[in-house]
């Protein structure tokens, strides 16, 4: 039996029957029939070769005429196609409707969706971190009577990165400033900085949001003021004679702030639909451990960790709010330190 390789006009090759003269083909066919009568396996071989040829030609045709997300450049390299994300037909923040019927509102949301939708690595990392931190953040929001959507404010502020520090000194999950944290119940000094405690900083943020909501009347305004400050929001509201965030104009960062939160809410809550495939098994797990109550000063935290069957590295990982090599405990004060089980 005679088989070979044939090519197309572009020089590509694929398996095929050789092109033969008619009399040769007649003799070849007769011989084939004799073989088939005694060796049925040749039917399978012939079918296999014809199938491979067909698949090869179909594959080459698809490369020549791409209709999906990948094209081929003139040099033969893959060229990806990028499309703007589709705007949702409706959206809300804490149950407060976003007026997407307004052109300028749609365009501001569109901008943030375009910018954030293609940050695939960032979205994947946030979703992995969410497995560790979101259960506690959501629980503290519920306990404080603050809507669940405020968890996306935390994402907008720090991308859930515990050690996030801004150029002006704002720190950790909720990006509290050093002077602002104590006003909402956080201890901040050289040895202890509760801005790095996800539980306590979330409680502090909840105090702020409830205070701002009482002052401005909406959760959207409360979220916006988290960026520009309550005084900044009140000043613009008074000057412009309006209270609705969507009716006010702010400096660019605050103009974009709520829309970035909305974009993150939409993208992260629809991650799989957007092609971000992070399974539960892929997420980082909460750092559960054993709690040790401390009511006396610890002069050497590394030595103390060893005495408690751990080490300084794990002590810092589980308790990032400890900022020095020692812990001074004032009379009547107690701290809870968590160590690996």
Secondary structure as GFF3:
##gff-version 3
##sequence-region A 1 341
A	DSSP	beta_strand	3	7	.	.	.	ID=ss1
A	DSSP	beta_strand	13	17	.	.	.	ID=ss2
A	DSSP	alpha_helix	22	38	.	.	.	ID=ss3
A	DSSP	alpha_helix	41	64	.	.	.	ID=ss4
A	DSSP	beta_strand	70	72	.	.	.	ID=ss5
A	DSSP	beta_strand	78	80	.	.	.	ID=ss6
A	DSSP	beta_strand	92	93	.	.	.	ID=ss7
A	DSSP	beta_strand	96	97	.	.	.	ID=ss8
A	DSSP	alpha_helix	103	117	.	.	.	ID=ss9
A	DSSP	alpha_helix	120	143	.	.	.	ID=ss10
A	DSSP	three_ten_helix	148	150	.	.	.	ID=ss11
A	DSSP	alpha_helix	151	158	.	.	.	ID=ss12
A	DSSP	alpha_helix	178	181	.	.	.	ID=ss13
A	DSSP	three_ten_helix	182	184	.	.	.	ID=ss14
A	DSSP	three_ten_helix	194	196	.	.	.	ID=ss15
A	DSSP	alpha_helix	198	216	.	.	.	ID=ss16
A	DSSP	alpha_helix	219	228	.	.	.	ID=ss17
A	DSSP	alpha_helix	230	240	.	.	.	ID=ss18
A	DSSP	three_ten_helix	245	247	.	.	.	ID=ss19
A	DSSP	alpha_helix	252	269	.	.	.	ID=ss20
A	DSSP	three_ten_helix	280	282	.	.	.	ID=ss21
A	DSSP	beta_strand	289	294	.	.	.	ID=ss22
A	DSSP	alpha_helix	301	307	.	.	.	ID=ss23
A	DSSP	alpha_helix	312	318	.	.	.	ID=ss24
A	DSSP	beta_strand	335	340	.	.	.	ID=ss25
###
